[in-house]
Amino acid sequence: MEVRKRSGSTEIYMPEKIVVSAVKNGCPYEVAKDIASALSSRTESVIESSEIRSFVLSELRSRGASSAADSWESYDTSSKSSS
């Protein structure tokens, strides 16, 4: 699966990026790994980065990691406003 970034470029989906980002934002490792695995099992050949973000945030909240989701959103908002 490839990820289409906001810039329009694409890159290969790497589940490790989801795991690392989620753990850095306070998510338990096993939960982060499960979320990345769920994304890996999707059948699309190309997925938008915004769709990944929405999926991950939704999964974090539904799995009891709301504070990690809030932290991720806060970081994402601040990093986008400074670019």
C-alpha positions as CSV (number, residue, x, y, z in Angstrom):
1,M,0.0,0.0,0.0
2,E,1.2,3.5,-0.7
3,V,0.4,6.7,1.2
4,R,-0.5,9.9,-0.7
5,K,0.9,12.8,1.3
6,R,-0.6,16.3,1.5
7,S,2.1,17.4,-1.0
8,G,0.8,14.9,-3.5
9,S,3.9,12.7,-3.3
10,T,3.5,9.0,-2.4
11,E,5.6,6.7,-0.2
12,I,5.3,3.1,0.9
13,Y,3.1,2.6,4.0
14,M,5.4,1.8,6.9
15,P,3.4,0.6,10.0
16,E,6.4,1.4,12.2
17,K,5.7,5.1,11.7
18,I,2.2,4.7,13.1
19,V,3.6,2.7,16.1
20,V,6.4,5.2,16.9
21,S,4.1,8.2,16.6
22,A,1.4,6.7,18.7
23,V,3.8,5.6,21.4
24,K,5.5,9.0,21.5
25,N,2.1,10.5,22.1
26,G,1.4,8.2,25.1
27,C,-0.3,5.2,23.5
28,P,0.6,1.7,24.9
29,Y,2.9,-0.2,22.5
30,E,0.5,-3.1,22.0
31,V,-2.4,-0.8,21.1
32,A,-0.3,1.1,18.7
33,K,0.9,-2.1,17.1
34,D,-2.7,-3.4,16.7
35,I,-3.8,-0.1,15.1
36,A,-0.9,-0.2,12.6
37,S,-1.7,-3.8,11.9
38,A,-5.3,-3.0,11.2
39,L,-4.2,-0.4,8.7
40,S,-1.8,-2.8,7.1
41,S,-4.7,-5.3,6.4
42,R,-6.7,-2.7,4.4
43,T,-7.0,-3.5,0.7
44,E,-6.5,-0.1,-0.9
45,S,-3.4,0.3,-3.1
46,V,-3.2,4.0,-2.2
47,I,-4.5,5.7,1.0
48,E,-4.5,9.4,1.8
49,S,-2.4,10.5,4.8
50,S,-5.5,12.4,6.1
51,E,-7.5,9.1,6.0
52,I,-4.7,7.4,8.0
53,R,-4.8,10.2,10.6
54,S,-8.5,10.0,11.0
55,F,-8.4,6.2,11.3
56,V,-5.6,6.3,13.9
57,L,-7.3,9.0,16.0
58,S,-10.6,7.2,15.9
59,E,-9.0,3.9,16.9
60,L,-7.0,5.5,19.7
61,R,-10.2,6.9,21.2
62,S,-12.2,3.7,20.8
63,R,-9.4,1.7,22.5
64,G,-9.2,3.9,25.6
65,A,-6.2,6.0,24.5
66,S,-8.0,9.3,24.2
67,S,-5.1,11.3,25.8
68,A,-2.8,9.9,23.2
69,A,-5.2,11.0,20.5
70,D,-5.5,14.5,22.0
71,S,-1.7,14.7,22.2
72,W,-1.4,13.6,18.6
73,E,-3.9,16.1,17.4
74,S,-2.3,18.9,19.4
75,Y,1.2,18.1,17.9
76,D,-0.3,17.7,14.4
77,T,-2.0,21.1,14.6
78,S,1.1,22.9,15.9
79,S,3.4,21.3,13.4
80,K,1.1,22.2,10.5
81,S,0.7,25.8,11.6
82,S,4.5,26.3,11.7
83,S,5.1,24.9,8.2
